[in-house]
Amino acid sequence: MISYALTLKEAAIEPLAPAAFLSEIKGHNRDSARDFLRAQPGFLGRNLQLEAARELAAAASLAGFETMLLQETDLPAPPHSIEPDRIEPKGAGFYARAGGALTFIPYDSITVFSAAAFDAPAVADSIQALKPGLFTKIARLAGVPAPEAPTPLRETFFRADIIGGEGRLRLLLKPENLDFSPLGPARSNSSLINFRALLDTLSAPAFKAVKNRFLHAFISVQPLTSLKIAGHEAAEIEVSRLLLLSSKVVI
């Protein structure tokens, strides 16, 4: 059976902008609406039957949201990503280094440029990761109750996606993996400040690119808490939506 998705036409809309509207829709409340919008940024509905999708589109229009209705199978999959460890602006584009190979990306070839942040459990070092299991084993051998496992620490992860160059190459940029030395004297001791400066440098001349709200907010140092999404999968979904908007494939 064919299922449908309803997405917003505005590329740079805030993820939670439709939260009040969606919370009034059958099957949602305030919390579920916000959870859905963080997990499916830019969408009002996924895997809907046609009649339900049309009704939702009509209600969204009355609420002031322009939407596109498409079959789920027509939502483009983002290209496979490569993760560069160095980006060096050069003239009308920039060089991306990944696996020792250099690829030049012209600014005017970029069709999608997005950024995102989400909270997730911190990646513990190997010793810390072994401790809970080790303590449990010791307690079992000693015949005493195992200690309660500590709540995993969470941290905010940042990323940016750029689609451009030959064959719709997708670069996945993560500040913790990047060498920021090409920034020269402007380089800071903070990888996040360096990441902001790099994205500002790369996005400004990418006039043809579809860009998301988080990218604008991050570069201009605006509050980001309400713009965070659910996680890595949500970021992939947003890239897919921006790719759809950039290609203007409307069903």
C-alpha positions in Angstrom: 0.0 0.0 0.0 1.3 3.5 -0.9 2.1 5.8 2.0 2.6 9.5 1.9 4.7 12.2 3.6 3.8 15.8 4.2 6.7 18.2 4.4 7.0 21.9 4.8 8.1 24.0 1.8 10.1 26.5 3.8 13.7 25.2 4.0 14.8 27.4 6.9 11.8 26.9 9.2 12.5 26.3 12.9 11.9 22.6 13.7 9.4 23.4 16.5 7.5 26.1 14.6 4.5 23.9 13.9 4.4 22.4 17.4 1.3 24.2 18.5 -0.5 23.4 15.3 0.5 19.7 15.4 -0.4 19.3 19.1 -4.0 19.9 18.1 -4.0 17.1 15.5 -5.6 13.8 16.3 -3.0 11.4 17.8 -0.8 14.2 19.1 -0.4 16.2 22.3 2.2 18.9 23.2 4.9 16.4 24.0 4.4 14.0 21.2 4.2 16.9 18.7 7.5 18.2 19.8 9.1 14.8 19.9 7.9 14.1 16.3 9.2 17.4 15.0 12.6 16.9 16.6 12.8 13.4 15.1 11.3 14.4 11.7 12.5 18.0 11.2 10.5 19.8 8.5 7.8 17.1 8.3 4.2 17.3 9.6 3.5 13.6 8.9 5.1 10.4 7.7 3.7 7.1 6.4 0.2 8.5 6.0 -2.7 7.2 4.0 -3.6 9.6 1.1 -6.9 10.9 2.7 -5.2 11.5 6.0 -2.3 13.3 4.3 -4.7 15.5 2.4 -6.7 16.4 5.5 -3.4 17.3 7.3 -2.3 19.4 4.4 -5.6 21.3 4.3 -5.4 21.9 8.1 -1.8 23.0 7.8 -2.7 25.5 5.0 -5.4 27.0 7.2 -2.7 27.4 10.0 -0.4 29.2 7.6 2.0 26.4 6.7 2.8 25.7 3.0 3.4 22.0 2.5 4.3 19.5 -0.2 2.6 16.0 -0.4 4.7 13.2 -1.8 4.9 9.4 -1.7 7.4 8.1 0.8 9.2 6.3 -2.0 9.8 9.6 -3.7 11.7 11.1 -0.8 15.3 11.2 -2.0 17.9 9.3 0.0 21.0 11.4 0.9 24.2 10.4 -1.0 26.7 8.3 0.9 28.8 10.6 3.0 32.5 11.0 3.4 34.0 12.6 6.5 36.9 15.0 5.7 39.6 15.8 8.3 40.6 19.1 6.7 38.8 21.8 4.7 40.8 24.5 2.9 39.0 27.4 1.1 40.6 28.2 -2.2 39.3 30.8 -4.6 35.9 29.8 -6.0 35.6 26.7 -3.8 37.4 24.6 -1.2 39.5 21.5 -1.0 38.2 18.7 1.2 40.8 16.1 2.4 39.5 12.6 3.3 41.6 9.5 3.5 44.5 11.4 2.2 42.7 12.4 -1.1 41.9 16.0 -2.0 38.6 16.9 -3.6 37.8 20.4 -4.9 34.2 21.5 -4.4 33.1 24.7 -6.3 30.8 26.9 -4.2 28.4 27.3 -7.1 28.0 23.5 -7.2 26.7 23.2 -3.7 22.9 22.4 -3.6 22.4 21.6 0.1 24.1 23.0 3.1 22.8 22.1 6.6 24.0 22.1 10.1 22.6 20.3 13.2 23.1 19.7 16.9 21.7 17.0 19.2 22.2 15.7 22.7 23.4 12.1 23.1 25.4 10.0 25.6 29.0 11.0 25.8 31.5 8.6 24.3 33.4 7.3 27.3 37.0 6.2 27.1 37.6 2.4 27.1 38.5 2.2 30.8 35.4 4.1 31.9 33.2 2.0 29.7 34.5 -1.2 31.3 34.0 0.0 34.9 30.2 -0.8 35.3 30.6 -4.3 34.0 33.7 -4.9 36.1 32.0 -3.7 39.3 29.0 -5.9 38.6 31.3 -8.9 38.2 33.1 -8.2 41.5 29.8 -7.7 43.3 28.5 -11.0 42.0 31.7 -12.9 43.1 31.4 -11.2 46.5 27.8 -12.2 46.8 26.6 -8.6 47.3 24.1 -6.5 45.3 25.6 -4.9 42.2 26.0 -1.1 42.4 23.5 1.0 40.5 24.8 2.0 37.1 25.5 5.7 36.8 23.3 7.7 34.5 25.3 8.2 31.3 26.6 11.7 30.8 25.2 13.5 27.8 26.8 16.1 25.6 25.9 18.1 22.5 27.2 16.9 19.2 27.4 19.2 16.1 27.6 18.3 12.4 27.2 19.9 9.0 26.3 18.4 5.7 27.4 19.7 2.3 26.2 18.3 -1.0 28.0 19.5 -4.1 30.8 18.8 -6.6 30.7 16.1 -9.2 28.2 13.2 -8.6 26.4 14.9 -5.7 29.3 14.3 -3.3 28.2 14.6 0.4 30.6 15.8 3.0 29.8 15.2 6.7 31.7 17.7 8.8 32.2 17.1 12.5 34.2 19.6 14.6 36.0 17.0 16.7 37.4 15.4 13.5 38.6 18.6 11.7 42.0 20.2 11.4 41.3 23.9 11.6 44.8 25.1 10.7 43.6 26.6 7.4 41.8 29.2 9.4 45.3 30.7 10.1 45.5 33.5 12.7 41.7 33.4 13.1 41.9 29.9 14.6 40.7 29.7 18.2 41.4 27.2 21.0 37.7 26.3 20.8 36.8 23.7 18.1 33.2 25.0 18.2 34.2 28.6 17.5 36.5 27.3 14.7 33.6 25.2 13.3 31.3 28.3 13.3 34.0 30.3 11.5 34.5 27.5 8.9 30.8 27.1 8.2 30.5 30.9 7.8 33.3 31.0 5.3 31.9 28.1 3.3 28.2 28.9 3.3 28.4 32.6 2.5 29.5 32.1 -1.2 27.2 29.0 -1.7 24.4 31.1 -3.1 22.6 28.3 -4.8 22.4 26.0 -1.8 19.3 25.2 0.2 20.1 25.9 3.8 18.4 25.1 7.1 17.5 27.2 10.0 20.2 25.8 12.4 23.0 26.8 10.0 21.8 30.5 10.0 21.3 30.5 13.8 24.7 28.8 14.5 26.7 31.2 12.3 25.0 34.3 13.8 25.4 33.0 17.4 21.7 32.8 18.2 20.2 30.6 20.9 20.3 26.9 19.7 18.4 25.0 22.4 15.0 25.0 20.6 16.7 24.1 17.3 18.3 20.9 18.5 17.0 17.7 16.9 16.6 14.2 18.1 19.8 12.7 16.9 21.9 11.4 14.0 18.9 9.8 12.2 16.9 13.1 12.4 19.8 14.9 10.8 19.8 12.4 7.9 16.1 13.0 7.5 16.6 16.8 7.4 19.2 16.4 4.7 16.8 14.3 2.7 14.1 17.0 2.9 16.6 19.7 1.9 17.7 17.6 -1.0 14.0 17.3 -2.1 13.6 21.0 -1.9 16.8 21.7 -3.8 15.6 19.4 -6.7 12.0 20.7 -6.6 10.7 17.2 -6.9 7.0 17.7 -6.0 4.5 14.8 -6.2 
